[in-house]
């Protein structure tokens, strides 16, 4: 018996579209409400950390070659020309010496602002955004040439998922959000979008989505139960033999 069709769609495709639409309508307002503020990170002692991109000049790492240098101590210095137009003298740890920093290198500068005391500017990492974009573009072309449309869609889904996980899940938890809540919303939304964008709308995709979401839901439920104060206190009570 041929499958029923609704305006050119099979019944399975129609049901799959309805499910995805309902998930998106329900999840997107929650994502907007939970979206991290992107405020500078704060340490337990009240110090806030902010990051900016810059280009180096006047790099001096002569003292970093000495033995027995604390990894967190500044053994070098440089002038950082920030992308916003400002200029700062920054300290460089031995990690910068290992990275082979030179004049003209692009880096990420960390600015630590304590509750009391002076603001400290220091080298955080080498800025790799441009090289990563070039690598992603080359990989995208190779995937498209080798495996075609579905592989290309899978690669795009991977990039978008990684970006969403970093901006929403990782940043939200880092700012003090509930890890289970952020993980649950991220899992459902990423699974819904990635599976249907990569494999299309249909019965097989819907079944795979439902099974995976059920597994994620079970894991989240177990995590919530065993992380609750009552269960944790019960499990931590020693038993008498």
C-alpha positions in Angstrom: 0.0 0.0 0.0 1.6 3.3 -1.0 2.4 5.8 1.7 -0.1 8.6 2.3 0.9 12.0 1.0 0.2 15.5 2.3 0.8 18.2 -0.3 3.8 16.3 -1.9 5.2 15.0 1.4 4.9 11.4 2.6 3.2 10.8 5.9 6.5 10.1 7.6 8.0 13.3 6.3 5.0 15.3 7.5 5.1 13.8 11.0 8.9 14.4 11.2 8.4 18.1 10.2 5.7 18.5 12.8 8.0 17.1 15.5 10.9 19.3 14.6 8.7 22.3 14.4 7.3 21.7 17.9 10.7 21.1 19.4 12.0 24.4 17.9 9.0 26.4 18.9 9.4 25.1 22.5 13.2 25.2 22.7 14.1 28.5 21.1 12.5 30.7 23.7 14.2 28.7 26.4 17.6 29.2 24.7 17.0 32.9 24.4 16.1 33.1 28.1 19.1 31.1 29.1 21.6 32.7 26.7 24.8 33.6 28.6 25.4 37.3 29.2 29.0 37.1 27.8 30.3 39.1 30.8 33.9 38.7 31.8 34.7 35.6 33.7 35.1 35.9 37.5 37.4 34.0 39.8 36.3 33.0 43.3 38.4 35.9 44.8 36.4 38.4 42.7 39.0 39.0 40.0 37.4 39.3 36.6 39.1 38.1 33.5 38.6 39.5 30.0 40.2 38.6 26.7 41.1 40.6 23.6 43.1 40.1 20.4 46.3 42.0 19.7 49.4 42.2 17.6 52.8 42.1 19.4 55.9 44.3 19.1 59.0 44.8 21.1 59.0 41.1 22.2 61.6 40.4 24.9 61.9 36.7 26.0 65.6 36.7 27.0 65.0 35.6 30.6 62.6 32.8 29.6 65.5 30.5 28.6 66.7 30.2 32.2 66.1 27.0 34.1 63.6 26.6 37.0 61.2 29.3 35.9 57.7 29.0 37.4 55.2 28.3 34.6 52.9 31.0 35.9 55.6 33.7 36.4 56.3 36.3 33.8 59.7 35.9 32.3 59.2 38.1 29.2 57.4 41.2 28.1 56.0 42.8 24.9 53.9 45.6 23.7 50.4 44.5 22.6 48.5 46.6 20.0 44.9 45.7 20.8 42.3 45.5 18.0 40.3 48.2 19.7 43.1 50.7 19.1 44.7 50.6 22.6 48.2 49.7 23.5 49.3 47.7 26.6 52.5 46.4 28.0 52.0 42.7 28.8 53.8 40.0 30.7 54.7 36.7 29.0 55.1 33.4 30.7 57.4 30.6 29.6 54.5 29.3 27.5 55.0 32.2 25.2 58.7 31.4 24.9 57.9 27.8 24.0 55.4 29.1 21.3 58.3 31.2 19.8 56.5 34.6 20.0 58.0 37.2 17.7 57.2 40.8 16.7 54.1 40.8 14.5 52.5 37.7 16.0 48.7 37.7 16.7 47.9 36.7 20.3 45.1 36.7 22.8 45.7 39.0 25.8 44.2 38.3 29.2 43.3 41.2 31.4 42.8 40.4 35.1 41.0 43.1 37.1 41.2 42.4 40.9 38.8 43.8 43.5 41.7 45.7 44.9 45.1 46.4 43.2 46.4 47.0 39.7 45.1 45.6 36.5 47.4 42.9 35.0 47.7 42.3 31.3 49.4 39.1 30.2 49.8 36.7 27.3 47.1 34.0 27.2 47.5 32.2 23.9 48.4 32.5 20.2 45.5 33.7 18.1 44.6 30.9 15.7 41.2 32.1 14.4 42.4 32.8 10.8 44.3 29.5 10.5 41.4 27.5 11.8 39.0 29.2 9.3 41.4 28.3 6.5 41.6 24.7 7.7 37.8 24.5 8.0 37.4 25.8 4.5 39.9 23.3 3.0 38.2 20.4 4.9 34.8 21.6 3.7 36.0 21.5 0.1 37.6 18.0 0.5 34.5 16.6 2.2 32.2 18.0 -0.6 34.4 16.5 -3.3 34.8 13.1 -1.7 31.4 12.2 -0.1 29.0 14.7 -1.6 25.9 16.4 -0.2 25.3 14.3 2.9 28.9 14.4 4.1 28.9 18.2 3.4 25.8 18.6 5.5 27.3 16.5 8.3 30.4 18.7 8.3 28.4 21.9 8.5 26.3 20.4 11.3 29.5 19.5 13.2 30.8 23.1 12.9 27.5 24.7 13.9 27.0 22.3 16.8 30.5 22.9 18.1 30.0 26.7 17.9 26.6 26.5 19.7 28.0 24.2 22.4 30.8 26.6 23.1 28.7 29.8 23.1 25.7 28.4 24.9 26.6 25.3 27.0 30.2 25.9 28.0 29.8 29.7 28.5 26.5 29.2 30.4 28.0 26.6 32.8 31.1 28.7 33.2 29.0 31.7 34.3 27.3 29.6 37.0 24.3 28.1 35.1 22.8 24.7 36.0 24.9 22.1 34.1 22.0 19.7 33.8 19.6 22.3 32.4 22.1 23.6 29.9 23.1 20.1 28.8 19.5 19.0 28.4 18.5 22.0 26.2 21.7 21.7 24.2 21.4 18.0 23.6 17.8 18.1 22.4 18.3 21.1 20.2 21.5 19.9 18.6 20.2 16.4 18.0 17.0 17.7 16.5 18.8 20.1 14.1 21.8 17.9 13.2 20.0 14.6 12.6 17.3 16.1 10.4 19.6 18.5 8.5 22.1 15.7 7.8 19.8 12.8 7.1 16.6 14.5 6.0 13.0 14.2 7.3 11.6 10.7 7.5 10.7 7.7 9.6 14.3 6.5 10.1 15.6 9.9 11.2 12.6 10.4 13.5 13.2 7.0 15.1 16.9 7.7 15.5 16.1 11.1 17.0 13.5 9.7 19.4 15.8 6.9 20.6 18.7 9.2 21.2 16.7 11.8 23.0 15.2 9.1 25.2 18.7 8.0 26.1 19.8 11.5 26.8 16.7 12.0 28.9 17.5 8.9 31.0 21.0 10.1 31.5 19.9 13.5 32.6 17.3 12.0 35.0 19.9 9.8 36.5 22.3 12.7 36.9 19.6 14.8 38.6 18.6 12.0 41.0 22.2 11.2 42.1 23.2 14.8 42.3 20.3 15.8 44.6 21.3 16.6 48.2 19.0 13.8 49.7 20.4 11.0 47.5 24.0 12.3 47.9 23.6 12.4 51.7 22.1 8.9 51.7 24.9 7.4 49.6 27.6 9.1 51.7 26.4 7.7 55.0 28.6 4.7 56.0 26.9 1.4 56.8 27.7 -0.6 59.9 28.8 -4.1 59.3 
